[in-house]
Amino acid sequence: MNMPLLSIRNLHVNVADREVLRGIDLELPAGQVHAIMGPNGSGKSSLSHVLAGKPGYAVTAGTVDWQGQDLLSLPPEERARDGLFLGFQYPVEIPGVNNAYLLRAALNAARRARGESELDAFDFLSLVKERMALMKMDEAFLSRGVNEGFSGGEKKRNEILQMLVLQPRLAILDETDSGLDIDALKVVAGGINSLRSPERAILLVTHYQRLLDHVRPDRVHVLARGRIVKSGGPELAHELEQRGYDWLAEEAA
Amino acid sequence: MNAVAKPVPGSMSNAAYEQRLRDAVMDAAPLLNARLLPVGVRSAALNKALAAGLPQLRDDLWRYADLRFLASAALAPVPAQPGALAAAIQPLLPPRLTGYTRLVFGDGRLLETLSDSCPALDAAATPLVPERTRHERFGWLNDAFATGVARLEAAGTLQLEVIFAATHGASRQAVYPRLELNLAAHADVVLVERHVGSTGAQGLVNAAVQLHCGPASRLRHLRWQALGEDAQLLDTVQLALDRDAHCQLTQLQLGARTARTSLRASLYGTGASLTLHGVAIAGGRRTLDQSLLVDHLAPHAQSSQVFRAVARDAARLACRSRVEAGRTARGSLALQSLKGLLAGGGEIDLRPQLEILTDEVRASHGATTGALDENMRFYLAARGLDPDTARALLEWAFLEDALRGLDPPGLRAAAERAVAAALGSDVALQVLA
């Protein structure tokens, strides 16, 4: 097996003195898609946030190795420039900053970090428009404020658009499927699948199995009460769909 | 009530102020041109200034004005220094705005060598002698001590840039910029009023602006205050709108150590409309204070205000904005949105006020002050933007809606660049690229 892109060992995390992650162990090799599933409050979003470096999460024990570096020592912007992407469950609206500017600033920050030259406006626009077509997004979105007045589904598409422009090595997608109708789900899944490649990895955080019908994971992990209580192949997602989470939560208790 | 009036803390007594005013008259007398303003107008103004004295501690309208400098600032105007002045002013002039006639005033006097010819400039026209209240008391000092005036009579279309540049002379004396503009019926004027000053030049700038918009005229006016960081500004603006006149007035408060603007707009003609936008940015220990009054006096008048303030360090920014719709103002529309952003320290005080004395008025007002949104900051960080870039971008986004409607577009672009530069980062400038 390849060296894992991401290796989480015994990760314990507190939020406001409450332990939300209680010893996570997870290896994510390049080329694979893993799904993290679990009931509400199991720690799924906390795990996404800690990996992306959101303030307010205190790591009390454990390590996270990211391409040979200590991920937890890096500020969030450096993680992003190194190729770690968080697709937000609730993308914020930032009126007054337009989408095109943010995309270009984000892309050029990553390119500078890799020692590449910045993309000029023409190349940037042709790249973005190609990716927007894939996401079936109207080009008018580019000149609007970031997520300003977007519907829930539009916001999620915009997250995936950003991911496709940035081409991260690791994409953590936090409940990207929530709030999507079935057509939008297929478009978003198509975007995610187009990122799959031997050098990239994807971590899908989801409550439901339906996204996994369209983006087939290599591994499925079930999170309950801050721990991974079961791991398996894609068939585990179907089992959860049929049996719910309660039997696993009871096992974890 | 017989309470003993207490002066604003750190200020001087009224007796001392009165003495300083009388001394200033002695120094100023040889400099004052009776053709600009008749002697009777000047002495009446001085008497009113003396009677009004200084604002007192209990005067809520002056709570935030920092007037301590008055105890030491010279009040007499800078003496004329023919020849030398133009050379001192030239380096202060900003690049020209394309398509605009330019008038340059140095230390309160028209500099013909630096100005274009402008048929609208008419020093012999009847002065717009303002009626002032005690809230506008420092305007009386300008009436008394103005050494020059941009007195403009506009008919038809006009694009004009008036630059008031201050050096304060060798003895750091006061500068009295004065602008009087009368728009004839149906006139269409774009006016850029810029205040600039030497870096490190400490001194009083006392500006008075008198604007009258005739029936169905349109005034688009950008007031662009970019004085040096040691300047002290007292600024009095009066605006009157006749029937169906429209005025878009945008104020950029970007410079000065301490600045106080008192603005009163009278919408006295049926269907008059005013768009009043403002941006104020300050760091360090600077104080920028505004007191605005929009008076709806006629039916179907409309006013819309957007004010955005960004404070850093120990800066203090205040905006008190009062809208009155009197008994004659049925069918009025009055909107107010005042917002402050504490971007690392500072103090912001925003007070919208609405007084409605008639029916059929649509009005809304709101004021909020807060820090940068942590979720927005994290979102931008998660896209690879460093904290300084994210902060500048969010500050820009916060201010942007005060500039969004600024017309014409060329002027908006210039204003956006000035505001972006005042945020002290090239990030916002990139947004505009």
Interface residues (C-beta under 8 A of the other chain):
Chain A: A52 G53 K54 P55 P75 P76 E77 R79 A80 R81 F85 L86 F88 P91 V92 I94 P95 G96 V97 N98 Y101 L102 A105 A106 A109 A110 A113 G145 Q162 L166
Chain B: D373 E374 N375 M376 F378 Y379 L380 A381 A382 R383 G384 L385 D386 P387 T389 L393 L394 W396 A397 F398 L399 E400 D401 Q430 V431
